[in-house]
Amino acid sequence: MKSIVSILLILVMLLTVFQLTVFAEQSSLGTILELDISGLRAGGGSSGGSSGGSSGGSTGSSHHSSGTRGRSSIFDTIIALILFPLVSFGAAIVFRFKLSKYARNSKKLLNMLEHKDRAWKYKNIQKQVRTAYFTIQNAWTEANLEPAKPYMSEELLENFQTKINWMLFKNERNVLKHIQLKEAVPVAVYDHEDNALDHVWFYIKGRMIDYTINTQTNAKISGDTSPESFEEYWQFIRNEKNQWVLNKILQKDEADQIAFTPEN
């Protein structure tokens, strides 16, 4: 996996260097950066065309300049079309590599903790996470959190209930259908002397139909009736019954708030 990531990064750097080398023959670095941006905006060709008609005596050189800029613009576009998918694909590969490392470290730590405390048994925690996921999603869409109480912390339960009450006040309901759990893996494990502070972060990848309706007219207010995937981080804390309950949810781009499990 590391070799694949390295190859992708090297390829991206080589393509970038090649692009800069071609432009360096025509302009300074400042102009290079300007052309690169204008290429993405497709503005290079139009500016060249207008200068070509400004003076009859300079038509030949202006035409040549316009042609050069036009070719540069096309070249920029081609490079962009190549680089963007590569960078996006490379970022996805790097993310999966890091996720795999955090999951491996977390599972290893959980196995170590299990020997002294059965509450850390990975299979049991994973089962509780899965049950909580479906129970909470169904309770939310039914606007009735009673079935979800055993799977949520008091703080989060209060937060969710406040949001549901507000939707009910506005005659709205968030409809969730075809709920799926594609992936649930631990990425951060915290073991404290005080069991009440123990918690585990899980990377959650799900898929579902998610939209909001007006409860009086049944008209759709927002969302989509097509299933969509999402990625989040769910924090589960240990309660007094040694069960793991959902306490916090972070979006994928909020991962910097999590101290992922290091190498053990």
Summary of the structure (lengths in Angstrom):
residues: 264
radius of gyration: 27.1
end to end distance: 20.1
largest distance: 88.7
contacts: 739
relative contact order: 0.10
helix: 59%
strand: 24%
